[in-house]
């Protein structure tokens, strides 16, 4: 067996171990995560946000699920496809959701891996492992968007559909099968989330103008497929009612939109500070090389779409951090792709200047947002890089590659963070269960004062724990009462 064949065999074994470990981990976390407010709500036929205590009807048939989905669309919002899935999942055994959620997470990491240039994949045996670790480290509101049933379907599952659409758009294959998959995936992704359609339109237009690897009609048809998906989500009768009932206002003024958009962009920069580094390095590398505008826009197109998506979230008038998952998930595509170029292919003559310019830009952005702590961290990281470069004298040369041992140490260090969060996650879950027990006991005793004094886990130990599970409101207490007290669960 040749050395190259042995290397491929080793990569294959590492990939199998990685996929198996990630699947089992997400399976465990998804199964252990308790049902929280919206999950309890979706066990009943949807008839609005707040319960009529004692009169809610449990979902007991497929017809009830269709009724709930129709009511949701008319009363509450346009994400009817996602919520149809949620209505079905919360009324099935928990293990069904746990298995499907683990499978979706594994698929999302694989789609990130597929988008990386094959030449970069072969330079490290842990490329697929890094893709999954990137998801563990950089995706925001982890518990809310990946483990909580309602959150995972709306964000992880919908985000995976978005990744699938991007992979199909960028696939070098030019055949009927790819065209059909592209049109279906674009239609699906734009139907699941109110900002995905706009983001896909930006990506398609920029691809058409800068990197048209397929016939022009392909891009026009794909753009056309965005429209019905966006229409389904944005034209839902329930959108206005949701703004009034949940967000507390019927319409959003332009100044409010602007303020909220700035807040979302600020949060986006906070969550995306590290992921943005390879993207900014690539941007300045291309600028310093005096590349054509088309060559610059091509690798930046998904990033531009993500920034546009973050700003578009301002239309809601309310900042909800888990909503940023919708723009952070697609951002991981250029992050994973450009990191390979940064480490293995970038000309050393431009590398250091690009890194310095990237960190200075990120520092300036944080200063504009008045995030002095993040700006200070960027400066500190830049100083460390400059010191490291000084000590090496000649800096990184073109042949620099991470050894297997260095790769392994890096993977183990990042994995230790994942292991810690996993180990303490059941502690948070048990604390939340204790809270539910106390609240339920107080409700049965008619002790309203006690309910007001109780607070669920204020400071979770694990970053995986859903923050939604710590919210005490009339809405959450009402559904806790309906499910645990009235129905006796």
C-alpha positions in Angstrom: 0.0 0.0 0.0 1.4 3.4 -1.0 2.0 6.2 1.5 -0.8 8.2 -0.1 -3.2 5.3 0.2 -2.3 4.9 3.9 -2.9 8.6 4.5 -6.3 8.3 3.0 -7.1 5.2 5.1 -6.1 7.1 8.2 -8.2 10.1 7.3 -11.1 7.8 6.7 -10.8 6.2 10.1 -10.5 9.6 11.8 -13.6 10.8 10.0 -15.6 7.8 11.0 -14.6 8.2 14.6 -15.4 11.9 14.5 -18.9 11.5 12.9 -19.7 8.7 15.4 -18.6 10.6 18.4 -20.4 13.8 17.3 -23.6 11.9 16.6 -23.6 10.2 20.0 -22.8 13.4 21.8 -25.7 15.4 20.2 -28.0 12.4 20.7 -27.2 12.4 24.4 -27.5 16.2 24.8 -30.7 16.4 22.8 -32.3 13.5 24.9 -31.2 15.0 28.2 -32.3 18.6 27.5 -35.7 19.1 29.3 -38.9 20.3 27.6 -39.1 24.1 28.0 -41.9 26.6 27.5 -42.5 26.4 23.8 -42.1 22.7 23.8 -44.9 22.5 26.3 -47.0 24.9 24.2 -46.6 22.8 21.1 -48.1 19.8 22.8 -51.5 21.5 22.4 -53.5 22.6 19.4 -52.2 26.1 18.6 -54.7 28.8 19.3 -52.5 31.7 20.2 -49.5 32.4 22.5 -51.1 32.5 25.9 -53.0 29.5 27.3 -56.6 29.5 28.4 -55.9 27.4 31.5 -57.9 24.3 31.6 -59.3 24.6 28.1 -56.3 23.7 25.9 -56.7 20.6 23.8 -53.8 18.2 23.4 -52.5 17.2 20.0 -53.7 13.6 19.4 -53.7 13.1 15.6 -52.2 14.2 12.4 -55.2 16.3 11.7 -54.5 18.2 15.0 -51.0 18.9 13.7 -52.3 20.3 10.4 -54.8 22.4 12.4 -52.1 23.7 14.6 -49.9 24.6 11.6 -52.7 26.4 9.9 -53.5 28.4 13.1 -49.9 29.2 13.6 -49.6 30.6 10.1 -52.7 32.8 10.6 -52.1 33.9 14.1 -48.4 33.7 14.8 -45.9 33.9 11.9 -44.6 32.5 8.6 -42.2 29.7 9.8 -45.0 27.3 9.3 -42.9 24.5 7.8 -40.5 24.5 10.8 -43.4 24.6 13.3 -45.3 21.8 11.6 -42.2 19.7 12.2 -42.0 20.9 15.8 -45.7 20.0 16.4 -45.0 16.5 15.2 -41.7 16.0 17.2 -42.9 17.2 20.6 -45.8 14.8 20.5 -43.5 11.8 19.6 -41.2 9.9 22.0 -38.2 12.1 22.9 -35.7 9.6 21.4 -37.1 10.2 17.9 -36.2 13.9 18.1 -32.8 13.1 19.7 -31.8 10.8 16.8 -33.1 13.1 14.1 -31.4 16.2 15.7 -28.1 14.3 16.0 -28.4 13.3 12.3 -29.0 16.9 11.2 -26.1 18.2 13.2 -23.8 15.6 11.7 -25.1 16.6 8.2 -24.5 20.3 8.8 -20.8 19.6 9.7 -20.4 17.4 6.6 -21.8 20.2 4.4 -19.2 22.6 5.8 -16.6 19.9 5.0 -17.8 19.4 1.5 -17.5 23.1 0.7 -13.8 23.1 1.5 -11.5 22.8 -1.5 -10.4 19.1 -1.7 -6.7 20.2 -1.9 -7.1 21.8 1.6 -8.9 18.8 3.1 -5.9 16.5 2.3 -3.5 18.8 4.2 -4.9 17.8 7.6 -6.3 14.5 8.8 -8.6 16.4 11.2 -10.3 18.7 8.6 -13.7 17.2 9.3 -13.1 17.3 13.0 -12.3 21.0 12.8 -15.5 21.6 11.0 -17.5 20.1 13.9 -15.4 21.9 16.5 -16.0 25.2 14.7 -19.8 24.5 15.2 -19.3 23.8 18.9 -17.1 26.9 19.4 -18.7 29.6 17.3 -22.5 29.0 16.9 -24.4 31.4 19.2 -27.1 30.6 21.9 -26.1 26.9 21.7 -28.8 25.4 23.9 -31.5 27.6 22.4 -30.6 26.9 18.8 -29.4 23.3 18.8 -30.8 21.4 21.8 -34.2 22.9 22.6 -36.7 21.2 20.3 -38.4 24.3 19.0 -35.1 26.2 18.7 -33.2 23.4 17.0 -35.8 22.9 14.2 -36.1 26.7 13.6 -32.3 27.3 13.6 -30.1 24.2 13.3 -32.4 22.3 10.9 -33.3 25.5 8.9 -29.6 26.5 8.9 -28.6 23.1 7.6 -31.1 23.6 4.7 -29.3 26.9 4.0 -25.9 25.2 4.0 -27.3 22.6 1.6 -28.5 25.3 -0.8 -25.1 27.1 -0.7 -23.3 23.8 -1.4 -25.6 23.1 -4.4 -25.1 26.6 -5.8 -21.3 26.3 -5.6 -21.1 22.8 -6.8 -18.9 22.5 -10.0 -21.3 19.9 -11.4 -23.3 21.1 -14.4 -26.1 18.6 -14.9 -29.8 18.2 -14.5 -29.5 16.5 -11.1 -27.5 19.4 -9.6 -29.9 21.9 -11.1 -33.0 20.2 -9.6 -31.2 19.9 -6.2 -30.3 23.6 -6.3 -33.8 24.8 -7.1 -35.3 22.6 -4.5 -32.8 23.5 -1.8 -33.1 27.3 -2.5 -36.9 27.0 -2.4 -36.8 25.1 0.9 -34.2 27.3 2.6 -36.0 30.5 1.7 -39.3 29.0 3.0 -37.9 28.3 6.4 -36.6 31.6 7.7 -37.5 35.2 6.9 -33.9 36.3 6.1 -32.6 33.2 4.2 -34.3 34.2 1.0 -32.7 37.6 0.9 -29.3 36.2 1.8 -29.6 33.5 -1.0 -30.6 36.2 -3.5 -27.4 38.2 -2.6 -25.2 35.1 -2.9 -26.8 34.1 -6.3 -26.4 37.6 -7.8 -22.8 38.0 -6.7 -22.0 34.5 -8.0 -23.6 35.4 -11.3 -21.6 38.6 -11.6 -18.2 37.2 -10.4 -18.0 33.5 -10.8 -20.5 32.2 -13.3 -19.6 28.5 -13.5 -23.0 27.5 -14.9 -25.3 28.9 -17.6 -26.9 32.2 -16.8 -30.4 30.7 -16.9 -29.4 28.5 -13.9 -29.0 31.6 -11.7 -32.1 33.3 -12.9 -34.2 30.2 -12.2 -32.6 29.8 -8.8 -33.4 33.5 -8.0 -37.0 32.9 -9.2 -37.2 29.9 -6.7 -36.4 32.3 -3.8 -39.5 34.4 -4.4 -42.3 31.9 -3.4 -40.2 30.8 -0.3 -39.8 34.4 0.8 -43.5 35.1 0.1 -44.6 32.2 2.2 -42.7 33.4 5.2 -43.1 37.2 4.9 -46.7 37.3 3.8 -48.0 35.2 6.7 -51.1 36.9 8.3 -49.7 36.0 11.7 -46.6 38.2 11.4 -48.4 41.3 12.5 -50.1 39.6 15.3 -46.8 38.2 16.6 -45.3 41.6 16.6 -48.2 42.9 18.7 -48.4 40.0 21.1 -44.8 38.9 21.5 -42.7 42.0 20.6 -45.1 44.5 22.1 -45.7 46.7 19.1 -47.8 46.5 15.9 -45.4 48.4 13.6 -41.7 49.3 13.7 -40.5 52.8 12.9 -37.5 53.3 10.7 -35.4 54.8 13.7 -36.3 51.7 15.7 -35.3 49.4 12.8 -32.0 51.3 12.5 -31.3 51.0 16.3 -32.2 47.3 16.3 -30.1 46.6 13.2 -27.1 48.3 14.8 -27.6 46.2 17.9 -27.8 43.0 15.9 -24.6 44.0 13.9 -22.9 44.7 17.2 -23.9 41.2 18.6 -22.8 39.7 15.2 -19.4 41.2 15.6 -19.2 39.9 19.2 -20.2 36.4 18.3 -18.2 36.4 15.1 -15.0 38.1 16.2 -12.8 35.0 15.8 -14.6 33.5 12.8 -14.3 36.9 11.0 -10.5 36.8 11.3 -9.7 34.4 8.4 -12.3 36.3 6.2 -10.7 39.7 6.9 -7.2 38.3 6.4 -8.3 36.9 3.0 -9.9 40.3 2.1 -6.8 42.3 2.8 -4.6 39.7 1.1 -6.6 40.2 -2.1 -6.4 44.0 -1.7 -2.7 44.0 -1.2 -2.3 41.8 -4.2 -4.3 44.4 -6.2 -6.8 41.8 -7.2 -9.7 42.6 -9.4 -13.0 43.5 -7.7 -14.6 40.3 -9.0 -11.8 38.2 -7.4 -12.4 40.1 -4.1 -16.2 39.8 -4.1 -16.3 36.1 -4.8 -14.9 34.8 -1.5 -16.6 37.7 0.4 -20.1 37.1 -1.1 -21.4 34.8 1.7 -19.9 37.1 4.3 -21.7 40.1 2.7 -24.9 38.2 2.7 -24.5 37.4 6.4 -23.9 41.0 7.3 -27.0 42.0 5.3 -28.9 39.3 7.1 -27.8 40.6 10.5 -28.9 44.1 9.6 -32.2 42.7 8.2 -33.0 41.2 11.6 -33.5 44.8 12.8 -36.9 44.8 11.0 -38.2 42.9 14.0 -37.5 45.8 16.4 -36.4 43.4 19.1 -33.0 41.9 19.7 -33.0 38.1 20.3 -29.5 36.6 20.4 -30.5 33.2 19.2 -31.8 34.8 15.9 -28.1 35.5 15.1 -27.7 31.7 14.5 -29.4 32.3 11.1 -26.4 34.5 10.0 -23.6 32.7 11.9 -24.4 29.3 10.5 -23.8 30.3 6.8 -20.8 32.4 7.9 -19.0 29.2 8.9 -18.8 28.2 5.2 -16.3 30.9 4.2 -14.6 30.6 7.6 -13.8 26.9 7.0 -12.9 27.4 3.4 -10.7 30.5 3.8 -8.9 29.1 6.9 -7.4 26.4 4.7 -6.1 29.0 2.2 -4.8 31.2 5.1 -2.8 28.4 6.6 -1.6 26.5 3.6 -1.6 28.6 0.4 -1.2 32.3 1.2 1.9 33.9 -0.1 4.2 34.7 2.9 5.0 38.1 1.4 1.4 39.3 2.1 0.5 37.1 5.0 1.7 39.2 7.9 0.5 42.5 6.5 -2.9 40.9 5.9 -3.1 39.6 9.5 -2.2 43.0 10.9 -4.7 44.8 8.8 -7.4 42.2 9.7 -6.9 42.6 13.4 -6.7 46.4 13.2 -10.0 46.5 11.3 -11.7 44.2 13.8 -10.4 46.4 16.6 -11.8 49.5 14.9 -15.2 47.8 14.4 -15.4 46.9 18.1 -14.4 50.5 19.1 -17.2 51.9 16.8 -19.6 49.5 18.7 -18.1 50.7 22.0 -17.0 47.2 22.9 -13.8 48.1 24.5 -13.1 44.7 26.0 -13.3 43.0 22.6 -11.2 45.7 21.1 -8.6 45.2 23.8 -8.6 41.4 23.1 -8.0 42.0 19.4 -5.0 44.3 20.2 -3.6 41.7 22.6 -4.0 38.9 20.1 -2.3 41.1 17.4 0.6 41.8 19.8 1.0 38.1 20.5 1.1 37.3 16.8 3.7 40.1 16.2 5.8 38.8 19.1 5.6 35.2 17.8 6.6 36.4 14.3 9.5 38.3 15.8 10.8 35.3 17.6 10.6 33.2 14.5 12.5 36.0 12.7 11.6 34.7 9.2 7.9 34.1 10.0 6.0 31.3 8.5 7.4 30.1 5.2 5.5 28.7 2.3 6.2 25.1 3.3 4.8 25.5 6.8 2.3 22.8 7.7 1.0 21.7 11.0 2.4 18.3 12.1 0.1 15.5 13.1 1.1 16.0 16.7 0.3 19.8 16.6 -3.0 19.0 15.0 -3.8 16.4 17.6 -2.9 18.7 20.5 -5.2 21.4 19.1 -8.1 19.0 18.6 -7.7 17.7 22.1 -7.6 21.2 23.6 -10.8 22.3 21.8 -12.4 18.9 22.6 -11.7 19.4 26.3 -14.1 22.5 26.2 -16.8 20.3 24.6 -16.2 17.6 27.2 -16.5 20.0 30.1 -19.8 21.5 28.8 -21.1 18.0 28.2 -20.1 16.7 31.7 -21.9 19.5 33.5 -24.9 19.8 31.3 -26.9 17.2 33.3 -26.4 19.3 36.4 -28.1 22.3 34.7 -30.9 20.0 33.5 -31.5 18.7 37.0 -31.5 22.2 38.4 -34.2 23.2 35.9 -36.2 20.1 36.7 -36.0 21.0 40.4 -37.3 24.5 39.5 -40.3 23.0 37.6 -41.0 20.8 40.6 -41.0 23.8 43.0 -43.1 26.0 40.7 -45.6 23.2 40.2 -45.9 22.5 43.9 -46.5 26.3 44.6 -49.2 26.3 41.9 -51.0 23.4 43.4 -50.8 25.0 46.8 -52.1 28.3 45.3 -49.1 30.1 46.6 -48.7 32.9 44.0 -46.1 34.7 46.2 -43.8 31.7 46.2 -44.0 31.4 42.4 -42.8 35.0 42.1 -39.9 34.3 44.4 -38.7 31.2 42.6 -36.1 31.6 39.8 -34.8 28.8 37.5 -31.1 28.4 36.9 -29.8 32.0 36.8 -26.2 31.1 36.1 -26.0 27.9 34.1 -22.8 25.9 34.5 -22.8 24.7 30.9 -22.9 27.0 27.9 -25.1 24.4 26.2 -28.0 25.0 28.5 -31.1 26.8 26.9 -31.5 30.4 28.2 -35.2 30.2 27.3 -35.5 27.7 30.1 -34.5 30.4 32.6 -37.2 32.9 31.6 -39.9 33.5 34.2 -43.0 35.2 32.6 -46.7 35.0 32.6 -46.4 33.1 29.3 -44.0 30.4 30.6 -45.8 30.0 34.0 -49.1 29.7 32.2 -47.9 26.7 30.1 -46.2 25.1 33.0 -49.5 25.3 34.9 -51.4 23.8 32.0 -49.0 21.0 31.4 -47.9 20.0 34.9 -50.8 21.0 37.1 -54.0 20.9 35.0 -52.9 17.9 32.9 -51.0 16.3 35.8 -47.8 15.5 33.9 
